[in-house]
Amino acid sequence: MYICPHCNKPGIGYVRKIFIGLRFPATCKACGRKVHNNGLKAMLATLPIPVSWVVTEFFLDKSLFEWLLGIGVITMVLLTSFWVPLEKESKY
């Protein structure tokens, strides 16, 4: 589990962190407060998917599309898991 930025205890599940967004915060299981991903880094973490599409569309054979798309998805999940930090939910 990931550490909650509010209580500094493990409270956010691994799969849940991948699907957290600014509009879809997660609730910490330890303290019950809301957390979300860093918006800019979360958007940058999705870039491997369109990049893999562009590379196969314009530079490589189309038969490699599924492989590169899979690599793009795996890269996105890894970036979201390890590079995108959790933040306290902001009130706006």
PyMOL commands that set and color helices and strands:
alter all, ss='L'
color gray80, all
select helices_A, chain A and resi 14-18+39-45+48-58+62-82
alter helices_A, ss='H'
color red, helices_A
select strands_A, chain A and resi 2-3+10-12+26-27+34-37+86-88
alter strands_A, ss='S'
color yellow, strands_A
deselect
rebuild
show_as cartoon
